[in-house]
Amino acid sequence: MAEINSGSNEMALKLSDAIKAVDLLLDSQVAVLGGDVLTDSSGKLSYTYENWYCKQLSGENPLGFCRRSQIVAREFIDKLIKRGDETLFVVLVYSELGVV
């Protein structure tokens, strides 16, 4: 885990930790709204401008959206892991049910 900007409350997670975090959310009432990808270049994190987001579909129930958003996040992070780039980090954007 790494702090992105001094004074920011955002934390970037290594890809393996990001997968664990999403797995811990499975079946919870927390939606993963999206995330940003960063890279560690010589000890300094910078945005790669790769990201994803997940919006609630019209008529989708909140619990269904939470589950789908978690799956979308996991699939995106899995693709990053398969690239084999050890310098990548992810910032997860999430919301508790009812706040979406």
C-alpha angles and dihedrals in degrees: 000000000000136000112243105202127009108263093015119124091212116109126197117219128208109248093253090052092046090055090050091049092052091046089054089055094053111123091009128118092251119110120207100221093187144291147233127234121223134181130215108232111181094330096314123104119225133175118257090199089237112126145142137213137191124206128194111258121233108272093009112138116237095246091049090051092050091053094045092048091052090051092048091051093048093049092050093049091045089057090052091050091052089059088066095221106150092191096068125108132179133216111205120213111203143167134197117241112279092029095073 
